[in-house]
Structure formats: C-alpha cells, structure tokens
C-alpha cells in the first residue's frame, strides 16, 4: 500500500513547508525487512539536484545520490573520477529538496578503500556537510572490517555487492556477475559478510537471479536489486535511465518515458518560434500600464 500525501514542490528544506513530514529513518528501512513487509518493496531512485529530489521524494522510500552523477551530470566515461567535493555538493542539494525519503550518498572511488580510518574521515565529512542519513560503499568481504568500523561509530552504511562499477577495470567490464559456481559463492559470501558487519541494507547489482533470491531469503537486512531480481526487498534505477534520457542503457533498465525525445521536440519548437519572431508574444512582454 502506497502512502499519499501532499507536498509543496516550490519549497525545500531551506524554506520548509508549513507542516514538514517526518523523514524515513535507517531503523524504519530495516524494519521493512525485519517486519516481514516484503509485499511492499522499497522504492529507490537516484537524485542529483534539489529540483529532481522534490519531484521524486513523494514516491520514493530512499533517494541515492549515486556516483553515477559522474556520467549522468558531468559526462565522464566512468564513476572513477568522481570526487568527495562532487558528492557533498549534490548530496546537500538533494537533502534540501526532500522531506520524506531517506537520503544515501555514494562514497566515491578512492575515498574509503585505504583503511577504515580513511573511510570514517570521508564518511563523516559527507554526513556533516550534506545532512544525509547514510553512505553507500562498494565491496563485500574485503570491506566488512570498514563497514563494522563505521557502523560502530554511528555512521549507517548501505553495502553494494555483485557488479560493482568502481571495480570495472578489475572485473573487465559491466557484464552480469555470478555465472560460475565460484563467483556465485563469492557474491553470496560477500552479502553475508556485509550484513554481519552491520550494513543496514545491501544493493545487489547485475547478478543472476538465483544469487539475489538466495541473499534476499537468508539475509536479515533489506536487499535492493538493480539488474538482480523482482524478488529482492526493493529496487533502484538511475532516474535518467528509466526516464529515457539516454539512448543506451543496460538490459535491466525499463524505460518509463522518453524524455529525451520530448525535450528535443520542445526545444526545436522554441528555436523555430525565436527564429520566426513568434516568441515572445504580447503575453510574455512587459508593457507600461495606461
């Protein structure tokens, strides 16, 4: 059952609504698994700007400020060049533009892998500068110690296993993971390790369905699928992908609209009207009152 409420989309956290809604919390998200409410999956989308957050917030349980912004916003070839400064700036904008969803911010490549102490320094900066509730980091068993270190010090962590884009060079590409028995077992072990370390949820990306099903059935934390299985406890997509903003998307993306075509058509109409001097009209022109 979805929740219906009204929100003034002309405002943000910088100019609060008259009756701000209570934002979802990490314990509330965890209870969606512990409470057995898997008939109401968690809804998660990426967001990078305040206005985008305002539009997505009424419909989502979680908003992910993903390092995918490197490709979506900055036109980078991968997520590897994304910086903490980028994540903090966009994360703060998304927090200002939302009231309901729990905001999670990706830890960029190179900001947490060296040691648990490095991860704490980076994550604490992200949460302090943005007001977000949690961070997300990639990796399974290798990152369990870091996840435990962060969670024991009050930093909620969402984990990410399976296809991990920050490790694309080591993985050799973006192909689905878990095709061999060895890799299948490794991903399942990764999921169990991050759960045992204290992660409050785990993203499972680009894996064969039996892996996602096994993790969803055995872990005590919510699983959020992206190219995994409808049987996960929730789903996440890059918003621009599902809205049809790009010509090329992964196989697991469903396009719910074709905004690229609609935007192109609208801009073409504007350009034609400017060149023909049919815009602006009297309705868009200031005149002295008589």
FENVEN-V769722 format. One record per helix or strand. SS is the DSSP state (h for helix, s for strand). FROM is the first residue (numbers start at 1). TO is the last residue. Records with the same first field share a line. If there is no record, write none. Layout:
SS=FROM-TO / FROM-TO
//
This chain:
s=12-12 / 15-15 / 42-46 / 62-65 / 102-106 / 134-139 / 157-162 / 177-177 / 201-205 / 207-207 / 222-226 / 234-237
h=26-34 / 50-57 / 69-72 / 84-96 / 116-130 / 141-151 / 165-171 / 181-197 / 209-218 / 239-242 / 259-275 / 282-284
//
